[in-house]
């Protein structure tokens, strides 16, 4: 199980939006797979730098991986007012849902 908190950031014009999927202990973000199996039960890993999509600690507790993903979106398709609280999702496998509230009719 993955419990993901999102850190949304508006992308630059023409920059692709973030896409991610989860499978087992792996999360693939924008086509790059990150194997999180080395994070021990009851432990954590620090995600330092900007060479990855994580923000802060990656932790495992009760078999659940908890982490925050930087999530790039297109401001042209997003509602200007997004929730103040960072959105989150819990899933075991499959595509990570888009946490951004979209403008009506935006694709």
N, CA, C and O atoms as a MOPAC input file, in Angstrom:
PM7 MOZYME 1SCF
protein

 N      0.84500 1    -1.18200 1     0.00000 1
 C      0.00000 1     0.00000 1     0.00000 1
 C      0.88800 1     1.24200 1     0.00000 1
 O      1.92200 1     1.29300 1     0.66600 1
 N      0.45900 1     2.22600 1    -0.75600 1
 C      1.13700 1     3.51800 1    -0.82400 1
 C      0.17000 1     4.59500 1    -0.36000 1
 O     -0.94900 1     4.68100 1    -0.86600 1
 N      0.58300 1     5.41200 1     0.58900 1
 C     -0.16500 1     6.59500 1     0.98300 1
 C      0.64300 1     7.78500 1     0.49400 1
 O      1.73000 1     8.07500 1     0.99400 1
 N      0.08500 1     8.46100 1    -0.49200 1
 C      0.80300 1     9.52800 1    -1.17900 1
 C      0.15800 1    10.87400 1    -0.85700 1
 O     -1.05500 1    11.04200 1    -0.98300 1
 N      0.97500 1    11.81200 1    -0.44500 1
 C      0.56000 1    13.20300 1    -0.31000 1
 C      1.17600 1    13.93700 1    -1.49000 1
 O      2.30700 1    13.65200 1    -1.88300 1
 N      0.44600 1    14.86600 1    -2.04500 1
 C      0.92000 1    15.57600 1    -3.22900 1
 C      1.36300 1    16.98800 1    -2.88200 1
 O      0.76700 1    17.65800 1    -2.03900 1
 N      2.41500 1    17.42000 1    -3.54700 1
 C      2.88900 1    18.78900 1    -3.44600 1
 C      2.75800 1    19.39900 1    -4.84700 1
 O      3.71700 1    19.39100 1    -5.61800 1
 N      1.57900 1    19.92200 1    -5.17400 1
 C      1.32800 1    20.43500 1    -6.52200 1
 C      2.14200 1    21.68800 1    -6.84700 1
 O      2.31800 1    22.57100 1    -6.00700 1
 N      2.62900 1    21.74200 1    -8.07700 1
 C      3.36700 1    22.89200 1    -8.57500 1
 C      2.95800 1    23.13300 1   -10.02100 1
 O      2.92000 1    22.19900 1   -10.82200 1
 N      2.65500 1    24.37000 1   -10.35100 1
 C      2.32300 1    24.71500 1   -11.73300 1
 C      3.56200 1    24.53900 1   -12.60100 1
 O      4.64800 1    25.00400 1   -12.25800 1
 N      3.38200 1    23.86300 1   -13.72600 1
 C      4.48100 1    23.66600 1   -14.66200 1
 C      4.64400 1    24.87500 1   -15.57500 1
 O      3.79100 1    25.76200 1   -15.62400 1
 N      5.74400 1    24.88600 1   -16.28300 1
 C      5.99500 1    25.93300 1   -17.26900 1
 C      5.18300 1    25.64700 1   -18.52700 1
 O      4.81100 1    24.49600 1   -18.76000 1
 N      4.89600 1    26.65600 1   -19.34300 1
 C      4.14300 1    26.42000 1   -20.58300 1
 C      4.80200 1    25.32200 1   -21.42900 1
 O      6.00600 1    25.35100 1   -21.68400 1
 N      3.98800 1    24.36200 1   -21.85300 1
 C      4.48400 1    23.26900 1   -22.68300 1
 C      5.11100 1    22.12000 1   -21.92000 1
 O      5.40400 1    21.08000 1   -22.51100 1
 N      5.32300 1    22.27600 1   -20.64000 1
 C      5.92000 1    21.22000 1   -19.82100 1
 C      4.86000 1    20.14700 1   -19.55100 1
 O      3.72000 1    20.48100 1   -19.22800 1
 N      5.21900 1    18.86900 1   -19.67900 1
 C      4.22300 1    17.82000 1   -19.43900 1
 C      3.81600 1    17.74200 1   -17.97100 1
 O      4.59400 1    18.06900 1   -17.07400 1
 N      2.58500 1    17.30400 1   -17.74900 1
 C      2.09700 1    17.11100 1   -16.39100 1
 C      2.63200 1    15.79600 1   -15.83500 1
 O      2.95700 1    14.87500 1   -16.58400 1
 N      2.71600 1    15.72600 1   -14.52500 1
 C      3.18700 1    14.51100 1   -13.86600 1
 C      2.18100 1    13.39000 1   -14.06100 1
 O      0.97000 1    13.59900 1   -13.99100 1
 N      2.70500 1    12.19600 1   -14.30800 1
 C      1.90900 1    10.97800 1   -14.36500 1
 C      2.65100 1     9.93500 1   -13.55600 1
 O      3.88000 1     9.86900 1   -13.59700 1
 N      1.90600 1     9.11300 1   -12.81600 1
 C      2.54900 1     8.11000 1   -11.97000 1
 C      1.69500 1     6.85800 1   -11.86600 1
 O      0.47600 1     6.90100 1   -12.02900 1
 N      2.36400 1     5.73400 1   -11.59000 1
 C      1.68800 1     4.47000 1   -11.32500 1
 C      2.39600 1     3.77800 1   -10.17200 1
 O      3.57200 1     4.02500 1    -9.90400 1
 N      1.65800 1     2.90900 1    -9.49600 1
 C      2.17300 1     2.16500 1    -8.35300 1
 C      2.04200 1     0.67500 1    -8.63700 1
 O      1.03500 1     0.22000 1    -9.17900 1
 N      3.07600 1    -0.08000 1    -8.26200 1
 C      3.04600 1    -1.53700 1    -8.37500 1
 C      3.98600 1    -2.10800 1    -7.32400 1
 O      5.19300 1    -1.87000 1    -7.37500 1
 N      3.44000 1    -2.86200 1    -6.37000 1
 C      4.27500 1    -3.40600 1    -5.29800 1
 C      4.92700 1    -2.27800 1    -4.52800 1
 O      4.25400 1    -1.33800 1    -4.10500 1
 N      6.24500 1    -2.36900 1    -4.34300 1
 C      7.00500 1    -1.33200 1    -3.63600 1
 C      7.58400 1    -0.29400 1    -4.59100 1
 O      8.46800 1     0.47400 1    -4.21100 1
 N      7.09400 1    -0.26900 1    -5.82200 1
 C      7.64000 1     0.64000 1    -6.83300 1
 C      6.60800 1     1.68700 1    -7.22500 1
 O      5.42600 1     1.39100 1    -7.39900 1
 N      7.08400 1     2.91300 1    -7.35800 1
 C      6.26900 1     3.97900 1    -7.93400 1
 C      7.02800 1     4.48100 1    -9.15600 1
 O      8.21300 1     4.80400 1    -9.07000 1
 N      6.34000 1     4.54500 1   -10.29100 1
 C      6.93100 1     5.07300 1   -11.51400 1
 C      6.36000 1     6.46600 1   -11.72900 1
 O      5.14400 1     6.64800 1   -11.78100 1
 N      7.24400 1     7.44500 1   -11.85200 1
 C      6.83700 1     8.83100 1   -12.02600 1
 C      7.45600 1     9.35300 1   -13.31100 1
 O      8.67600 1     9.36900 1   -13.47400 1
 N      6.59200 1     9.77800 1   -14.21600 1
 C      7.03600 1    10.30000 1   -15.51300 1
 C      7.97600 1     9.33100 1   -16.21900 1
 O      8.97900 1     9.72900 1   -16.81300 1
 N      7.62500 1     8.04200 1   -16.14000 1
 C      8.37400 1     7.00800 1   -16.84800 1
 C      9.60500 1     6.48400 1   -16.13800 1
 O     10.27500 1     5.59800 1   -16.66800 1
 N      9.93200 1     6.99300 1   -14.96300 1
 C     11.09300 1     6.52500 1   -14.20800 1
 C     10.60500 1     5.75700 1   -12.98400 1
 O      9.84100 1     6.28600 1   -12.17700 1
 N     11.05100 1     4.50400 1   -12.84900 1
 C     10.63700 1     3.65400 1   -11.73400 1
 C     11.54200 1     3.87900 1   -10.52400 1
 O     12.76600 1     3.91500 1   -10.64700 1
 N     10.92600 1     4.02900 1    -9.36300 1
 C     11.64000 1     4.19900 1    -8.09900 1
 C     11.27700 1     3.01900 1    -7.20400 1
 O     10.14200 1     2.90400 1    -6.74300 1
 N     12.24700 1     2.14800 1    -6.96400 1
 C     12.05200 1     0.96500 1    -6.12600 1
 C     12.22500 1     1.37800 1    -4.66900 1
 O     13.31600 1     1.77500 1    -4.25800 1
 N     11.16000 1     1.28600 1    -3.89700 1
 C     11.18600 1     1.70600 1    -2.49500 1
 C     11.30700 1     0.52000 1    -1.54800 1
 O     11.09600 1     0.66900 1    -0.34400 1
 N     11.64200 1    -0.65300 1    -2.07200 1
 C     11.71800 1    -1.86200 1    -1.24400 1
 C     12.81600 1    -1.78600 1    -0.19100 1
 O     12.76700 1    -2.53700 1     0.78400 1
 N     13.80200 1    -0.91000 1    -0.34800 1
 C     14.88900 1    -0.78800 1     0.62900 1
 C     14.47000 1    -0.01800 1     1.88100 1
 O     15.19300 1    -0.02100 1     2.87700 1
 N     13.31100 1     0.64000 1     1.83900 1
 C     12.83800 1     1.36900 1     3.03000 1
 C     12.36400 1     0.32000 1     4.03600 1
 O     11.40100 1    -0.39800 1     3.76400 1
 N     13.02800 1     0.21800 1     5.20300 1
 C     12.69800 1    -0.85500 1     6.14900 1
 C     11.39900 1    -0.58700 1     6.92100 1
 O     10.99200 1     0.56100 1     7.09800 1
 N     10.77100 1    -1.65100 1     7.36500 1
 C      9.58500 1    -1.53800 1     8.21600 1
 C      9.95400 1    -0.73100 1     9.45800 1
 O     10.95100 1    -1.01800 1    10.12100 1
 N      9.14900 1     0.27100 1     9.76400 1
 C      9.40600 1     1.13200 1    10.91300 1
 C     10.49700 1     2.15100 1    10.66700 1
 O     10.86600 1     2.89600 1    11.57500 1
 N     11.01800 1     2.19600 1     9.45300 1
 C     12.11400 1     3.11300 1     9.14000 1
 C     11.73400 1     4.09200 1     8.05100 1
 O     10.57100 1     4.21000 1     7.66500 1
 N     12.74700 1     4.78900 1     7.56500 1
 C     12.50800 1     5.80200 1     6.54900 1
 C     13.76700 1     6.01900 1     5.71900 1
 O     14.85700 1     5.56100 1     6.06100 1
 N     13.57700 1     6.72200 1     4.63600 1
 C     14.67200 1     7.18200 1     3.79400 1
 C     14.45900 1     8.67500 1     3.58700 1
 O     13.32300 1     9.13500 1     3.47400 1
 N     15.53400 1     9.41900 1     3.53900 1
 C     15.44800 1    10.86200 1     3.28500 1
 C     15.57700 1    11.10500 1     1.79000 1
 O     16.49200 1    10.59400 1     1.14400 1
 N     14.66600 1    11.87800 1     1.25300 1
 C     14.70800 1    12.23200 1    -0.16200 1
 C     15.32600 1    13.62400 1    -0.27800 1
 O     14.62600 1    14.63200 1    -0.17300 1
 N     16.62700 1    13.67200 1    -0.49300 1
 C     17.34800 1    14.94200 1    -0.59600 1
 C     17.52700 1    15.33500 1    -2.05900 1
 O     17.60100 1    14.47700 1    -2.93900 1
 N     17.59400 1    16.61000 1    -2.30100 1
 C     17.87200 1    17.11100 1    -3.64800 1
 C     16.63900 1    17.17500 1    -4.52500 1
 O     15.52100 1    16.92100 1    -4.07800 1
 N     16.86500 1    17.52000 1    -5.78300 1
 C     15.76900 1    17.67200 1    -6.74500 1
 C     15.86900 1    16.69900 1    -7.91100 1
 O     15.21800 1    16.90300 1    -8.93500 1
 N     16.66100 1    15.65900 1    -7.78000 1
 C     16.85700 1    14.71100 1    -8.87200 1
 C     15.81800 1    13.59700 1    -8.87400 1
 O     15.97900 1    12.59800 1    -9.57400 1
 N     14.76900 1    13.76400 1    -8.10300 1
 C     13.71100 1    12.76400 1    -7.96600 1
 C     12.40900 1    13.50700 1    -7.67400 1
 O     12.43300 1    14.71100 1    -7.42000 1
 N     11.27700 1    12.81000 1    -7.70400 1
 C      9.99400 1    13.49400 1    -7.49200 1
 C      9.53300 1    13.56000 1    -6.03600 1
 O      8.43600 1    14.04900 1    -5.76700 1
 N     10.33800 1    13.08300 1    -5.09900 1
 C      9.91400 1    13.01200 1    -3.70100 1
 C     10.23100 1    14.29900 1    -2.95700 1
 O     11.18500 1    15.01100 1    -3.27000 1
 N      9.39900 1    14.56800 1    -1.96600 1
 C      9.62400 1    15.72900 1    -1.10200 1
 C      9.61100 1    15.21800 1     0.33200 1
 O      8.58700 1    14.72700 1     0.80600 1
 N     10.73300 1    15.32800 1     1.01900 1
 C     10.80000 1    14.89400 1     2.41400 1
 C     11.04600 1    13.40600 1     2.56300 1
 O     11.60100 1    12.75300 1     1.67900 1
 N     10.61800 1    12.88800 1     3.70200 1
 C     10.85600 1    11.48800 1     4.06100 1
 C      9.96200 1    10.50900 1     3.32100 1
 O      8.81200 1    10.79900 1     2.99300 1
 N     10.53200 1     9.34200 1     3.07000 1
 C      9.77500 1     8.18900 1     2.59700 1
 C      9.79400 1     7.21400 1     3.76500 1
 O     10.86800 1     6.77400 1     4.17500 1
 N      8.63900 1     6.87000 1     4.30800 1
 C      8.56300 1     6.03500 1     5.50900 1
 C      7.74600 1     4.78300 1     5.22800 1
 O      6.91100 1     4.75000 1     4.32500 1
 N      8.01300 1     3.74500 1     6.03600 1
 C      7.21400 1     2.52300 1     5.96600 1
 C      6.79000 1     2.17600 1     7.38700 1
 O      7.61900 1     2.06600 1     8.29000 1
 N      5.48600 1     2.00600 1     7.56600 1
 C      4.94300 1     1.64200 1     8.86300 1
 C      3.73600 1     0.73900 1     8.64500 1
 O      2.82500 1     1.08400 1     7.89300 1
 N      3.73000 1    -0.41200 1     9.30200 1
 C      2.62900 1    -1.34700 1     9.11200 1
 C      2.52400 1    -1.82900 1     7.67900 1
 O      1.43800 1    -2.17200 1     7.21100 1
 N      3.65700 1    -1.85800 1     6.97800 1
 C      3.67200 1    -2.29300 1     5.58500 1
 C      3.23900 1    -1.22200 1     4.59400 1
 O      3.21100 1    -1.47200 1     3.38900 1
 N      2.90300 1    -0.03900 1     5.08100 1
 C      2.42400 1     1.04600 1     4.22200 1
 C      3.56300 1     2.02800 1     3.96600 1
 O      4.20000 1     2.51400 1     4.90000 1
 N      3.81000 1     2.31100 1     2.69800 1
 C      4.78800 1     3.32600 1     2.30500 1
 C      4.08700 1     4.67700 1     2.30400 1
 O      3.02300 1     4.82900 1     1.70300 1
 N      4.68200 1     5.65600 1     2.97500 1
 C      4.11600 1     7.00700 1     3.04000 1
 C      5.15100 1     7.99600 1     2.52300 1
 O      6.29900 1     8.00700 1     2.96900 1
 N      4.72400 1     8.83100 1     1.57100 1
 C      5.64400 1     9.80600 1     1.00700 1
 C      4.87000 1    10.92400 1     0.32600 1
 O      3.66300 1    10.83000 1     0.10600 1
 N      5.59700 1    11.97600 1     0.00000 1
 C      5.03300 1    13.13400 1    -0.68800 1
 C      5.68100 1    13.22500 1    -2.07600 1
 O      6.90200 1    13.14400 1    -2.21100 1
 N      4.84700 1    13.39300 1    -3.09300 1
 C      5.32300 1    13.54300 1    -4.46700 1
 C      5.13700 1    14.97500 1    -4.94400 1
 O      4.08500 1    15.58200 1    -4.73800 1
 N      6.16700 1    15.50200 1    -5.57900 1
 C      6.01300 1    16.76700 1    -6.29100 1
 C      5.14200 1    16.45900 1    -7.50800 1
 O      5.40400 1    15.49900 1    -8.23400 1
 N      4.12100 1    17.26000 1    -7.72800 1
 C      3.15900 1    16.97000 1    -8.80100 1
 C      3.01000 1    18.19400 1    -9.69100 1
 O      2.41500 1    19.19600 1    -9.29300 1
 N      3.55800 1    18.10500 1   -10.90400 1
 C      3.52900 1    19.21500 1   -11.86500 1
 C      2.20600 1    19.16800 1   -12.64200 1
 O      1.77600 1    18.10600 1   -13.09200 1
 N      1.56600 1    20.34600 1   -12.79100 1
 C      0.30700 1    20.40500 1   -13.53300 1
 C      0.29000 1    21.62300 1   -14.44500 1
 O      1.07300 1    22.56000 1   -14.28400 1
 N     -0.61700 1    21.58100 1   -15.39900 1
 C     -0.77800 1    22.67800 1   -16.35400 1
 C     -1.75900 1    23.68900 1   -15.75400 1
 O     -2.93500 1    23.36300 1   -15.59100 1
 N     -1.31400 1    24.89900 1   -15.42300 1
 C     -2.21800 1    25.87700 1   -14.81900 1
 C     -3.35800 1    26.30000 1   -15.75700 1
 O     -4.38100 1    26.80100 1   -15.29100 1
 N     -3.19500 1    26.10600 1   -17.05300 1
 C     -4.24900 1    26.48200 1   -18.00200 1
 C     -5.46900 1    25.58000 1   -17.87800 1
 O     -6.57100 1    25.99500 1   -18.23900 1
 N     -5.30400 1    24.34800 1   -17.37500 1
 C     -6.42500 1    23.42000 1   -17.24700 1
 C     -6.90900 1    23.27900 1   -15.80500 1
 O     -7.90000 1    22.59500 1   -15.55200 1
 N     -6.22300 1    23.91600 1   -14.86100 1
 C     -6.55800 1    23.78500 1   -13.44200 1
 C     -7.42800 1    24.94100 1   -12.97300 1
 O     -7.30100 1    26.06900 1   -13.45100 1
 N     -8.30900 1    24.64300 1   -12.03500 1
 C     -9.06500 1    25.70700 1   -11.38300 1
 C     -8.06600 1    26.61200 1   -10.66400 1
 O     -7.10500 1    26.11000 1   -10.08000 1
 N     -8.26400 1    27.92300 1   -10.68900 1
 C     -7.33000 1    28.81100 1   -10.00600 1
 C     -7.28100 1    28.58100 1    -8.49900 1
 O     -6.22400 1    28.71600 1    -7.88200 1
 N     -8.41800 1    28.23600 1    -7.90900 1
 C     -8.47700 1    27.99100 1    -6.46100 1
 C     -8.40600 1    26.48600 1    -6.20100 1
 O     -9.34300 1    25.74500 1    -6.50000 1
 N     -7.29900 1    26.06000 1    -5.65100 1
 C     -7.10900 1    24.66500 1    -5.26200 1
 C     -7.21300 1    24.58700 1    -3.73800 1
 O     -7.00200 1    25.59700 1    -3.06600 1
 N     -7.53200 1    23.41900 1    -3.17300 1
 C     -7.63000 1    23.30300 1    -1.71100 1
 C     -6.32200 1    23.70500 1    -1.03200 1
 O     -5.23800 1    23.47100 1    -1.56600 1
 N     -6.43300 1    24.30400 1     0.13800 1
 C     -5.23800 1    24.69700 1     0.88500 1
 C     -4.49200 1    23.49000 1     1.42200 1
 O     -3.26100 1    23.47900 1     1.44300 1
 N     -5.23200 1    22.46300 1     1.86300 1
 C     -4.60100 1    21.24200 1     2.37000 1
 C     -4.05900 1    20.44300 1     1.19200 1
 O     -4.69200 1    20.35200 1     0.14000 1
 N     -2.87800 1    19.86800 1     1.38800 1
 C     -2.29700 1    19.06800 1     0.31900 1
 C     -3.15400 1    17.82100 1     0.10700 1
 O     -3.46500 1    17.11800 1     1.06900 1
 N     -3.54300 1    17.53300 1    -1.15200 1
 C     -4.34200 1    16.35200 1    -1.42200 1
 C     -3.53500 1    15.08500 1    -1.17700 1
 O     -2.30500 1    15.11400 1    -1.14500 1
 N     -4.24700 1    13.96800 1    -1.00400 1
 C     -3.57100 1    12.69400 1    -0.78800 1
 C     -4.37700 1    11.57400 1    -1.42700 1
 O     -5.54300 1    11.75300 1    -1.77900 1
 N     -3.74000 1    10.41500 1    -1.57100 1
 C     -4.38400 1     9.22700 1    -2.13000 1
 C     -3.74000 1     7.99200 1    -1.52000 1
 O     -2.56300 1     8.00800 1    -1.16000 1
 N     -4.51600 1     6.92800 1    -1.40800 1
 C     -4.01100 1     5.63900 1    -0.93600 1
 C     -4.35500 1     4.60200 1    -1.99100 1
 O     -5.50800 1     4.49100 1    -2.40900 1
 N     -3.34100 1     3.83400 1    -2.42500 1
 C     -3.60700 1     2.79700 1    -3.41200 1
 C     -2.57000 1     1.69100 1    -3.32900 1
 O     -1.46100 1     1.88700 1    -2.83000 1
 N     -2.95400 1     0.52900 1    -3.82700 1
 C     -2.04700 1    -0.61400 1    -3.81700 1
 C     -1.42900 1    -0.86500 1    -5.18300 1
 O     -0.31600 1    -1.38200 1    -5.27500 1
 N     -2.14300 1    -0.50200 1    -6.24500 1
 C     -1.61400 1    -0.71000 1    -7.59600 1
 C     -2.39900 1     0.14700 1    -8.57400 1
 O     -3.55100 1     0.50800 1    -8.33500 1
 N     -1.73800 1     0.46300 1    -9.68400 1
 C     -2.40400 1     1.18000 1   -10.75700 1
 C     -1.99800 1     2.62900 1   -10.85000 1
 O     -1.06700 1     3.07700 1   -10.18100 1
 N     -2.71800 1     3.36400 1   -11.70100 1
 C     -2.39600 1     4.77500 1   -11.90600 1
 C     -2.68100 1     5.60900 1   -10.66200 1
 O     -3.67300 1     5.39300 1    -9.96600 1
 N     -1.80400 1     6.55400 1   -10.39900 1
 C     -2.00000 1     7.48900 1    -9.29500 1
 C     -2.99500 1     8.53800 1    -9.78400 1
 O     -2.79700 1     9.13200 1   -10.84400 1
 N     -4.07200 1     8.77200 1    -9.01300 1
 C     -5.08100 1     9.73100 1    -9.47300 1
 C     -4.54100 1    11.15900 1    -9.49600 1
 O     -3.71400 1    11.54700 1    -8.67000 1
 N     -5.03100 1    11.92100 1   -10.46000 1
 C     -4.65800 1    13.33200 1   -10.58400 1
 C     -5.27600 1    14.10000 1    -9.41200 1
 O     -6.49600 1    14.09400 1    -9.25500 1
 N     -4.45600 1    14.76200 1    -8.58500 1
 C     -4.99500 1    15.46700 1    -7.42600 1
 C     -5.49000 1    16.88600 1    -7.71100 1
 O     -5.97000 1    17.57300 1    -6.80900 1
 N     -5.37400 1    17.31600 1    -8.95200 1
 C     -5.67700 1    18.69100 1    -9.30900 1
 C     -7.15600 1    18.84700 1    -9.67800 1
 O     -7.70800 1    18.03300 1   -10.41800 1
 N     -7.78600 1    19.89500 1    -9.15600 1
 C     -9.15600 1    20.20700 1    -9.54200 1
 C     -9.07400 1    20.94800 1   -10.87200 1
 O     -8.41800 1    21.98400 1   -10.98200 1
 N     -9.74400 1    20.40300 1   -11.86900 1
 C     -9.66000 1    20.94300 1   -13.22600 1
 C    -10.80700 1    21.88700 1   -13.52900 1
 O    -11.88200 1    21.79800 1   -12.93600 1
 N    -10.55700 1    22.80300 1   -14.47200 1
 C    -11.60700 1    23.69400 1   -14.95000 1
 C    -12.63100 1    22.84600 1   -15.69900 1
 O    -12.28500 1    21.83400 1   -16.30900 1
 N    -13.86300 1    23.25700 1   -15.64900 1
 C    -14.90700 1    22.54500 1   -16.37400 1
 C    -14.58400 1    22.55500 1   -17.85200 1
 O    -14.27500 1    23.60200 1   -18.42100 1
 N    -14.65400 1    21.38800 1   -18.47700 1
 C    -14.37400 1    21.25700 1   -19.89600 1
 C    -12.90800 1    21.12900 1   -20.24300 1
 O    -12.57300 1    20.95400 1   -21.41400 1
 N    -12.00800 1    21.21100 1   -19.24800 1
 C    -10.56800 1    21.07900 1   -19.52400 1
 C    -10.23200 1    19.60600 1   -19.70800 1
 O    -10.74800 1    18.74700 1   -18.99400 1
 N     -9.37500 1    19.32900 1   -20.65700 1
 C     -8.99200 1    17.93500 1   -20.90800 1
 C     -7.74600 1    17.57700 1   -20.13300 1
 O     -7.27100 1    16.44400 1   -20.21700 1

